[in-house]
């Protein structure tokens, strides 16, 4: 790497904005945010080592009318994850751990899970360990509830069951990275904040970057993180300590330095940054698209490497197109931002001549619209055709399904891994196979209108307790419909009406959940046909058991 190439990003830090040949097209993607009273984003586009576009849109602090600058700080959320992976690789180089070690070698207080779970499986999201955030929300804990790191670790130790056997699927889980953080802190006797400062931030010159254990902690030049509630702008709040899974606070200037480390290796040994892109594998040898805190996939025929982040009011994305030396950094402070899609659209503008044509959704795909269920899991999938694209809602998360060359559909860029095989040639599919999470085989069948009789609903009434979390939920009939109230903690959640799907299977909308809005609810019956338990499933925490109380 030449000295000039190394200096370009550093020099660009003090320059705002930077304009280039693609700036007009990029401006069009963000123009809607560039208006009075609107939060927005700041971003940089780096081509061949030079910043070719750098611009802020909207406000960093709405209540004071402050605009974004290269040193405005953001919570970068899950972009944090590959920083922790670097620390783990450095410790592996020093012989202090191996990524293929069992996590219980270092954290014996964890359950044995009935399987060996390795650090590598945790970092590649193939461990099966439940996500703490979703498990807490399935237990009735509001995302704004303050829970410190020690309490979260104790809670993780109570989760004795896995979503699936290790290395058989993917399930995105922040718990994985929290536990790896606990490993490196126990081995070194240092906090992760200090390890990151000593081993990454200081050597890199990232003076505006640090790990924040407390989501309420404020910093100089800090952007507000905003969401929209019935037309009103609100500050986002989160009570969980995301730490090594999502706790870094940084700015565009420092993230430009970090992007440069992917090009020249930074202050680390040769090849270490490349190891972050080493894909995880399932037990049958199949490669995942998740590596060590990075997603490695393709878009219109080009390889992309990066990661996004999401916390209430903050959305971030670091994406690289390494074959064409293009990088995109987006730091947004509004909940409705989708920086992953925006980064790909920037790629469309800059690399148009290298992109494969996009596949059009086949004519007549409106016939696919409707609700489907996989009876083995209770998961439902809602499809609709909107503006020429097939939209899917899975457990409350809305995704775009892109056509595949074989005539099927695939969701790319997220952590659900929704794949649908080619549908029947005509009519609505009656048996539609696919996968979720690169390993969970599902068979979608159409859901028809279904409503249990009042006397049938009575069979479900009562209180249910989780052996793992201790949460107690109540099932009742309200306004003629089954309803659930989740009650771990001093204040139970509001009653949520349950939508009947098929016999013993319901779903409901829980507005206090940050990411999962529509969990699946399945009742279990004993040999005599009596309801004995219920299970709640989200994408990151599945089949959480609640036993019926006498």
N, C-alpha and C positions, 0 to 999 in steps of 0.2 A: 504494500500500500504506500503510495507516494505521500510526501508531507502535505502537498496541496490538497489531496483528497481527504486526509485526516482533518485538515484545518477548516474545510468548507462548512461542515455543520456547526463547529464552534463559532465561526465568524457570523453565521446566520442567526445565532441566538439573539444578538443585539439588533437585528434588522427585522422590522415589522411594519408593514407586510413585505413579503417577497412575491413578485409577480413574474409569470412566465407564459409560455405559449399555450399552456392548458388552463390558465387561470380563469378565463371567462367561462369555460365549460364547467369547471369545478364550482365557481361562484353560483351557478344556476342550481346546484344540488342543495345549497345551504341558504339561498336567498330568503326563503320564508322565515328564517329565524332572525334575519338582520333588520329588526324593526324595534321601535321604542318599547321598553318594558318586557322584552322577550329574552329569556335565557337562550344559550346557544352552544357554541363550541369554538375551539381553536384547533387548527390542524396544520400539518406539514406534509408535503410530498417530496420525496427524495429520489432523484434519478441519477444513477451513475455517480453517487457520492455527493451530489450537489443538491441543495434545497432549491427546488424549482417552483414551489408554491408554498407560501405560509400566510395564513390569514385567520383572523378571528371573526366570528359572526355572533351577533347578539351580545348579551351582557353576562359578565362573570358574577356580578353581585347586583341583582335586580333592584333591591331596595335602596341602593346608593348610586345606581346608574353607572357602575364601573364596567369598563370593557375588558375583554381578554387581552393578556399580553403573554409573551413566551415564558414568563416566570410566574404566571398565575398557577396556583396549586390546585390539583384535583385528586380525588380518591380514584386510583386507577383500578381498584377492585381486583378481579381475578387475573389481570395482567401480572399481578404479584407472583403468580404461581411459578413461572419459570425462573424468577429470581431465587426462590427457595430451592428449586432444582439445581441451580448453579452451586449453591452452598452444599447441597448433598453430594454433588460430583466432586467438589473440592475436598470434602472429607473422605470420600472414597479414594481419591488420589493419595491421601495421606495414610491410608490403611486403617482409618478409624471406623469405617463401616463398609458394607457391600450392599448395593441396591438389591441384590438377590437374597439378602438375609430376611428371616422372619421378623416382622415388627415386634413380636413378643419377646425376641431376644433382648430388646432394649426397653420395652414397656410390658413387663410381665403381668401387670395389673389388668391388661386387656383380657377379654374372654378368649377362649381358644377357638371359637367359631366352628369347631369340628374340621377346620381346614387350616393349612399353613397360608398365611397372607404375607407377601413380601413387600418391601419398600418400593420396588419397581412397579408391582401391580397397583400400589396405592398412587404412585405418581402418574401412572398411565390410565387411571380411572377404571381398571379392570379388577379391583379387589372385591367388589360386592359390598363393601362397608356402606352402611346407610349414611345419608347426608344429615348432619345435625339440624340444619335449618328446617328442612322439610319434616324431619321427625318431630321436632318441637312444634311446628305448626299443625301437624296431624294430631298432636297431643293437646292442642288448644292454646299454645303460647303465641301471643302477638309478636310480630317481627320487631316491634318497637320496645319490647321488654328488655331491660338491661340485664345481661348475663355475662359475668366475667369469665376469663380464660379458665380459671380453676374449676368453676362450676360446669363449664362446657366439657372439660376433660372428664370430670366425674360422670357426667351424663353419657358421654361416649362409652365409658367403661360398663354402663348398664345395658348397652345394646348388644345382646348376645347372638342375634340372628343376622344373617347377611341377606342382601337382595337376591343373590345367586352365588353359586360356587365360584371361587376366584378363577380368572382367566377364561370364563365362558361367555361373558358379555361386557358391555360398558355401562356404567351408571355414574354420571358425573356427581362427585361428592366432595364437598369442602372438608368433610371430616378427614379424608385421606391426607390432605395437606396440613391440617391442624396436628395430626398425629405424627407426621414426619417432622414437623417443627418441634414437637416434644422430644423426639429422638435426638435431633441435632443439639438441642439445648441441654439435654441430659448428658450427652457425650462430651460436650465442650465446657459445660459449666457457665456458658454465656447465654444471654438472651438473644433471640433471633435478631432483634433490632440492632444489637451491637455487632453481631456477626455480619449482617448485611452492610453496616457502616464500614467496618474494618476491611472486609474482603471484597466488596463491590463498590459501594457508593464513593468512598474516599479515593481508592485507586482510579476510579473512572472520572473523578471530578464532579460527581453529581451532588452538588452542595445543597440543592433544594429538595432532596429526596430523603425520606426516612420512613420507617415502619411505625405505624400508629396503632397501638393496641386498642385504643378507645375510639369508637366511631363518633363520639361527641367532641373529641379534641379538635381545637381550632389552631390554625397556623397563620403567620403573616402571608398576605396575598392569596388567601384561600377563596376559591370560588364557592358560591352557594350551590347546592344541588337541589333542583326543583322538580316538582311534578304538578300535574294539573288535575283539579278536583272540581267537576261541574263548573268549569270556566274560571275557577280561581287558582292562583299560583300558590303552591305551598312548598315549604322546605321539606325535603325527604328526611326521614329519620330511620335509624336502625340501632337496636340495642345490643346486637351480638358483636362479640369481639372476633373479627374475621382473621386477624393476625396474618400468619403465613399463607392463608388461603386467599386473602384479599385486602390486606391492611395497608399497603404502601400508599403514601402520598407523594406525588411528584408533579412535574410541570413539563411543558413542551421542550424547553431548553435542555433539560436533563434527559428526556426521552430521546432527543436527537443524538445525544452522546451514546445512549444505550443502543440505538439503532446502528450506530457506526461500529459498535463492538461485534455485531453480527457480520460485518463486512471484513474487519481486520483482525478479529479475535480478541480485541481489548487487551487488558493486562493479564490475561489468563494463559495457561499453557496452550500450545497449539492443538487445535481440534476440539477443545472443550465446548465451545459454543455450538459446534456442529453436532455434538453428542445430544444436545437438547432436542434435536430433530429425529432422534432414533425412535422409531415407532414402537409402540407396544404390540404385543402379539397375544392372541388367544391360545389356549392349550392345544388346539388343533392346527396351529401354525399360521392361521390367518392374521394378516396385519390389520391393525386398527388405524384410525386417522388421528389418534391422540398419542402424542409423544410425551416428553418430560415438561409438562406445563405449556405445551404448544400444540395447536391443531395443524396437521399437515394434510392438505387435500388439494383438489384441483378445481379450477374455474375456467370454463371455456377453453379447455385444453392446456392451461398453464398451471404449474405448481404454485400453491400458495402456502405460506407458513405464518402463523401468528396466533393471537389469542385476543379475546374480548373480555370486558369486565362490566359488571352491573351491580350497583348498589343504589338504594333509593335516591334518585335525583342525579346519579352519575352513570354515564355510559361511555366506555372507552374501547379503543381498538388499535392494536399494533398488527399490521399485515405487511408481508413482503412477497413480492413476486421475484424470487431469487434468480431465475433464469434470465431475467431482463433487468436485474439490479434496480428494481423499483420498490420503494417503501412508502407506506402510508401510516401516519400517526394521527388519530382523532381522539380528542379529549372533549367530551360533551357534558354539560351540566343541566340536562333536561331528561326526564324519565321517558319521554316518547321517542328519543333518538334511537336509531338502529344503525350504529356505526359500522357493523359488519357489512350490511348491504351497501352503505355509502362508500366504504373502502373498495368494494368490488366495482362500484360504478365509476370511481376514480380510475381504477384499472382499465375499465372499458374505454375511458377517454384517452388515457396515455398510451395504452398498448393495443389500440384498435386493430392495427395491421397484423398483429400477432395472434389475435383471438379467433377461435373457431366460431362459426355462426351459432347463435342460440337456437335451440330446438323449440319449435312452436308447440303449444298444447294442441293435441289432435282435435280436429273438428268433431263436434258431437260430444265433447267431454262433459257437457252439462248433465248428461245422463248419469254421471258418477256421483252427483251431489246427493247428500243425505248423511245419516248417522249409521255407523257400523260398530259392531262389537266383536271382540275376541272373547269367546265364552270361557276359555281356559284361564284368563287373567282378570276378566271383568273390565278391561280397558275399552274405551270407546274412542272412535275417530270420526270427526265431523268434517265433511268435505263440501266445498262449494266452489263454483267457478265465478271469478270476479275479475273483470277487466282483462280477460284473456289468460289469466293464470289460475292454477288450481291451488286453493287455499285449504290448509288442514288445521284443525284445532284438536290438539291431543293433550288431555289433562289440563285444559285451560290455556296452554301455550299455542299461539298462532304461528304457523310456519307456512312457507311457500314450498310446494312440491314441484320440482323441475322434471320435465320429461327426460327419459333416458333413451339411448339409441335402440334398445330392444323393445320399446313401446310401453315400458313401465314408468314409474315415477320415483323420485328420491328427494329427500330433504337433505340439503348440504349445509355445512357450516355450523350447525348446532351440535348438541350432545345427545340428541335422541336417536339419531340414526334411523329415521323412518324410511323404509324401502317397500315399494309396492310392485309386485310382478305385473306383467302386462295384463290388463283387464280383458274380460270377455269382449268379443267383437261387437256385440250389440246389447242394448239393455243395461240395466243396473247389475253389477256383479253380485252373484248370490254366494259365492265362496271365493274370497280374494286373499291370496296368500301374500305374506311379506315378512319383514323382520323389524325389530326394534333393538337398538343398542348393539348392532353388529353381532347378534347371537341369539336373541330371543325370537323364536319362530312364532308367528301369529297367523290366525286365519280369520279375516274380517267377514262377517255376515251382516246383512242389512237389519236394522232395528225397525220394527213396526210399532205402531202406537200400542202402548201397554199401560194399564192402570189396575193394580190389585184392588180387589173389593175391600170395603172397610173392615170386614171380619178377618181378612187375610193380613191387613196391616197390624192388627192387634197382636199377632204372633211375634212381632219384632220389638214390642215395647219393653222398656226396662233400662237398667244401668249396666255399663260394660267397662271393665278395667283392663288396662294393658299390663301384663306381667313385667314388661321391660321398662316402661317409662313411668308406671304408676298412675297414668292419666285415667280419669273416669269420665266417660261420655254418657249422655242420656239420649234415648230415642223416645219420641212421643208423637202423637198425632196433633197437628195444629192446622186449623182451617181446612180440615179434611185431607191433609197430606201428611205423609211421614216427614219428620224433621229431626235434625241432630243438633245437639249443643255439646261442644267440646269444652272440657273443664279442668285441665291441669293448671294450677296456679290459683291465685285468690279470686280471679274474676273469670267466670265462664264466658265463652264466646256467644254472640247472639245466635238465636235459633236460625238454622239454615234449612229451607225446604229441600227434600230429596226427590229427585226425578227418577221415576221407575224406568228401568231399561228392559230387563227381562225378570223372570222370577228370581227373587232373592238378590238381585243386583240393582243398585241405584248409583246415582252420582249427585253431587251437590256443589254449589258455588260457595266458597268460603272467602269473603272479601278481605279478611285480615292476612291472608297469605301473600307474600311478596311475589313469588314466582309461580306457584301452582294454585290455580283458581278453581279447578274442578276435579277433585279427587274421586276415585272409584270406591264404592262401598259395597262389600259383599257380605251377606249373612251366611253363617255356617250352621248346618243342622246335625244333630246327633243321630244315632242309629234309629231312634224312635220317631224321627222327623221333627223334633223340637229344636227351635233355634237356640244354639249354645254359645255362639260367638259372632263377632263381626271382624272383618279385615278392612283396613284403609290402605289405599295404594296411590302414591304419587309417582312421578318419574324417578326421583332420587331416593325415595324411601318406599319400599313395596311390601305389601302383605303384612302390615303392622297389626298384630293380633290384639283383640280386646275380648276378654272372656265375660260372658254374661254373669252378673252377680245374682245371687239367690235373693 
